[in-house]
Structures are given as C-alpha cells and as structure tokens.
C-alpha cells in the first residue's frame, strides 16, 4: 500500500531515532507496521529513501573522519573498518538471497526477543571497566568481533548501534571511539542494504518514476530521516559520555516483554 505523507514522516522519524539510539530501527518498524496494518518492507522506494537519509546523517556528522579515510590518512582504521564489514556483508547477502528476511520481518516473536537481547547487551557494555584504548590501536581481532555484533543486528529487535558500541566498550575502546567506530562501520552496511533495495526495485516490473505527490512524500521522508538521525546521533554521544547507555535497556525490557506477549496472544487467537 502507498503511505500517506503523515505515515512517511512517522516512519522517517522512527528510522532516524531508532537507527542511532540503541533501540533497533528494524524492530520498531516491524512493530509499527503491525500496528498500522502494513509490512515495513512494503515500499521498496521508501526503504531506500529512509536509509539514504540516515546515511547522510552519518556522513555529515563524521565528515572530517570520512575525509581522512578517503585520503588514506588513517590506514589502520580503514583496514579495521574493512575487516569489520565482512561479517555483516556475508550474512546480509545470505539472508537476502535465501529469503530468510521474509521470516525475520513477519514474526513479532523475533523483534520481541531481539529487544531483550539488545537490553542484555547494553547492560553487558556498561559493565566494562574504564579504558583509554584509542581507535587507532584497534586490532583486527577486535574489529572482527565488533563486525560480528553488527552482523547479529540484522535480526529485527537487535540494535546495530547498541550491540557494536557495547562490544567495543567491553573490548576496551574509549566511549567516543566505540561510537565513532560503530557509525563509521554502519556506512558500508547501510549503503550495501540500500544498493540491494535499489537492485530489487529495478528488477520489479512497473517500477518507475513515481507520481508528484509520492515524490513529495519521499523527499519529506529523506529530509526527516536525515535531520532526526543527526540529532539522535548527537544525543546518543552525550548519553554515552555520561555513562547512561543502560537507560535504554529498561525501555527494551518492557517493550520486548510486551511484544512477545502480543505475539503469543496473536498465535493463540
């Protein structure tokens, strides 16, 4: 179904907030889709636009770091990012090609359990001892472990930012560097997912230039996702610096339990 402008803005706000705050955008979109009566993956173009908006938010926020990487001024970090991207890349392709994504995104039990896993990981991360390991000292093994956490977050309900930052903290990275590595690592994954959606859209019959009203909605979604995402990223870093990352776990414990209960009621009814 075609979403209204209001629906698009709501989706974009959820995407912008939950993509960066450690509460899982995919899990929230599955639940929101159930509440509003449509599948979160119903609009291919909308998925592309919302992901592009959050990608722009990261690019703007970490512009100087990206520029340094493009100029090959931080070769060790670039290598670590390349290694960290491999697990999510492999699993993402397997999930997409095997159709497992249909199962993942159409069962409320999965995001419900995913929310609980994220809550546990956030508690796991904040228990890390204070460390001063700088990002330029990150090892290939550490990059791979953080990459595996990112791959796990393909499951709805498991937050990509939450899991990667939590693992980074446990491995001894400084708070700001754990977040920096997490979001730089997100860029190729989000870009890759967007590319897969573009290819999927191009392979469908009848996919062409949308109507004027739909174009307006898409632009609104893109801008909203980018702005809300940028603000959410800044808020997350402030919360992380204060050592309050665990506050999101309480919300996720409640949400996860509620969603699982909802799923069980649906199965029994």
VENVEN-V234905 format. One record per residue. OMEGA is omega in radians with two decimals (none if undefined). Layout:
<<OMEGA> <OMEGA>>
//
This chain:
<<3.13> <-3.11> <3.07> <3.12> <3.13> <3.10> <-3.12> <-3.14> <3.09> <3.12> <-3.12> <3.12> <3.09> <3.13> <-3.10> <3.14> <-2.99> <3.07> <-3.06> <3.03> <-3.00> <-3.11> <3.06> <3.10> <-3.10> <3.12> <3.13> <3.14> <3.06> <-3.14> <3.13> <3.11> <3.11> <-3.13> <-3.08> <3.05> <3.04> <-3.13> <-3.13> <-3.14> <-3.08> <-3.12> <-3.12> <-3.13> <-3.14> <3.09> <-3.14> <-3.08> <-3.11> <3.09> <3.12> <3.11> <3.13> <3.08> <3.10> <3.14> <3.12> <-3.10> <3.13> <-3.08> <-3.09> <-3.06> <-3.10> <3.13> <3.13> <3.12> <3.11> <3.11> <-3.14> <3.12> <3.12> <3.11> <3.14> <-3.04> <-3.14> <3.11> <3.13> <3.11> <3.14> <3.12> <3.12> <3.13> <-3.11> <-3.13> <-3.02> <-3.10> <-3.13> <3.12> <-3.13> <-3.10> <3.13> <3.13> <3.13> <-3.13> <-3.12> <-3.06> <-3.09> <3.14> <3.13> <-3.13> <3.10> <3.10> <-3.08> <-3.02> <-3.13> <-3.14> <-3.08> <3.13> <-3.08> <3.08> <3.10> <3.09> <3.13> <3.10> <3.14> <3.10> <3.12> <3.12> <3.12> <-3.10> <3.11> <3.06> <3.11> <-3.09> <-3.07> <3.12> <3.12> <3.11> <3.14> <-3.11> <3.14> <3.12> <-3.12> <-3.07> <-3.14> <3.10> <-3.10> <-3.11> <3.10> <3.14> <3.12> <3.12> <-3.14> <3.12> <3.09> <3.09> <3.09> <3.08> <3.10> <3.12> <3.11> <-3.08> <2.99> <3.10> <3.11> <-3.14> <3.08> <-3.07> <3.11> <-3.13> <-3.13> <-3.09> <-3.11> <3.11> <3.14> <3.13> <3.11> <3.11> <3.14> <3.13> <3.03> <3.12> <3.03> <-3.04> <-3.09> <3.14> <3.06> <3.11> <-3.13> <-3.14> <-3.14> <-3.05> <3.01> <3.11> <-3.12> <-3.00> <3.12> <3.13> <3.12> <3.12> <3.14> <3.11> <3.11> <3.12> <3.11> <3.12> <3.09> <3.14> <3.11> <3.14> <-3.13> <-3.13> <-3.13> <3.07> <3.10> <3.09> <-3.11> <3.14> <-3.07> <-3.14> <-3.08> <-3.13> <3.13> <3.10> <3.11> <3.13> <3.14> <3.11> <3.12> <3.11> <3.14> <-3.11> <-3.13> <-3.14> <-3.12> <-3.10> <-3.14> <3.12> <3.14> <3.13> <-3.14> <3.13> <3.11> <3.12> <3.14> <-3.12> <3.11> <3.12> <-3.14> <3.13> <3.14> <3.14> <-3.06> <-3.09> <-3.08> <-3.11> <3.12> <-3.10> <-3.13> <3.07> <-3.09> <3.07> <-3.12> <-3.12> <-3.13> <3.12> <-3.13> <-3.12> <3.09> <3.10> <3.10> <-3.13> <3.14> <3.10> <3.12> <-3.12> <-3.09> <-3.08> <none>>
//
